[in-house]
Amino acid sequence: MQLRLRIILLLTVMRLSAEELKEKLKASVGGNITLPDPVMELGFLNYGTKTVAMVNNGKIDIYMDIYRNRIHWNKNSGLFTITRLQRNDSGIYAVDSKTGRIFLSAYKLTVYDPVPGPAVSTVSVSYDSCSLLCSVDQEATLCWYRDQEEVLNRSSHAVSLPLTVLRKDFNSSYKCVASNPAENKTAQVHMETSCSDTSKHQDQDMDQRLRIGLYVIGSIPVVTVLLSVFVMKRCVDQQTTTTSQTQGCLDPDADVTYTDIHGWEERRSQAGSFPDPPAEHSNLRTVYDKLEVHRMIPEEPAVTA
């Protein structure tokens, strides 16, 4: 049995070396790939000159440890599937069917790094256009599409790709696609969100700043008038206060107590009977009197006949 298997493997290798590649397969790291030709009863899956697995009597035997638990054979369809792909899984695989439909099919598998997901950002918005930028974390083929078909811009091995959309074209749909030979990922662009609303907000901000500026400019005369009125009122109040204080000093009727003034002789004659001034008048400092001539000339004694 072992000798038979070795002969079969040798014949497989010889046939594989002469067999042209049937198909090129592409996949991404972490993904799966299913080889398109089936082995229903007896056959082999080979990687280069090495036998990876053999199918016999409805069972699969895996000979290479690196593929253990990663290669699956579907008994119903007869197809091989390689899961959890790695970069070093790239190479030439051959499906060799020995019974039923006998064939030898070779495939070249290339495993690529996963394509990064693109992100679209708004660079600038003007009245008549909007500038967008599609970017990825690592190099990929980037392409802009309009209305699902028209290619607007393309760049291979790039990390960013710009696009300027005129306002008249805002109603079209746009998308940025990042791709490699194995897969592609898409970022849809909503123009109303990315550009129209931004422009609207910018216009609103401009209007708000303009209104604030007009309010400030318009309030300057009002503030100036109010300040002038305040200063004038202060000056008038101070002048009124000063005038009141001056009039208070010159007004003879302000806080003045009047009393009779007696002549010297009268005062001498009445000295003994003058009472002490009242306590409330003890702090008098200024004395006012009305001068009368008859009070200043001593009266002559009456002549008796």
Secondary structure, 3 states (H helix, E strand, C coil): CHHHHHHHHHHHHHHHHHCCEEEEEEEECCCCEECCCCCCCCEEEEECCEEEEEEECCEEEECCHHHCCCEEECCCCCCEEECCCCHHHCEEEEEEECCCCCEEEEEEEEEECCCCCCEEEEEEECCCEEEEEEEEEEEEEEEEEECCCEEEEEEEEEEEEEEEEEHHHCCCCEEEEEECCCCEEEEEECHHHHHHHHHHHHHHHHHHHHHHHHHHHHHHHHHHHHHHHHHHHHHHHHHHHHHHHHHHHHCCCCCCCCCCCCCHHHHHHCCCCCCCCCHHHCCCCCCCCCCCHHHHCCCCCCCCC
